[in-house]
Amino acid sequence: MRSHQTSLAVKAALGGILIVLFISVINMQVNLNTLREERAELEEQLADIRDDIQETNYRLSEETDADYIERYAREKLGYRYPNEILFYNDIAG
């Protein structure tokens, strides 16, 4: 009778351990998927930053001529000619 109770206790303990291991594996899979998504987002951000760096390097390597200065003043600083009228389209489309 004693060995039957021991074997039942061992089976219950092993069953509990298996359940804990199964839950741990599921939790690790969820964490792995979350980390993969974060990695994909970070790789996308890295690609955007590399594109920005490449564009900045290109612009820095350009000659600083009158056309470049005018384009920079218009795009970045919002300058315009005195008699120039600017129209903005705020309609999303």
C-alpha positions, -999 to +999 in steps of 0.1 A: +000+000+000+029+023+008+045+020-026+012+028-044+009+061-024+045+069-032+040+063-069+009+084-069+028+112-052+056+109-077+031+110-106+014+141-091+048+158-087+059+150-122+025+162-135+029+195-117+065+199-130+053+192-166+025+218-162+050+244-150+074+236-178+046+238-204+035+272-190+071+283-191+075+273-227+044+291-237+055+322-218+089+321-235+072+318-269+051+349-262+082+368-251+101+356-282+074+369-305+073+402-287+110+406-290+109+397-327+083+424-333+104+449-314+134+439-334+115+444-367+104+479-355+140+488-344+154+475-378+129+497-396+139+527-374+175+520-381+169+519-419+151+553-416+180+567-397+205+554-422+185+569-450+185+603-431+223+600-426+228+592-463+206+622-473+224+645-449+258+633-462+247+639-497+234+674-489+267+682-471+287+671-501+267+693-525+281+726-534+267+755-516+253+774-545+225+799-548+199+773-558+207+752-527+205+782-504+172+792-519+158+757-516+170+754-480+155+788-471+121+778-486+119+742-472+135+746-438+131+782-429+098+790-446+112+820-464+096+834-496+100+863-520+084+896-510+058+896-538+052+858-537+019+844-525+020+808-511-010+786-510-012+756-486-034+726-490-044+713-456-069+688-469-057+653-462-059+632-493 
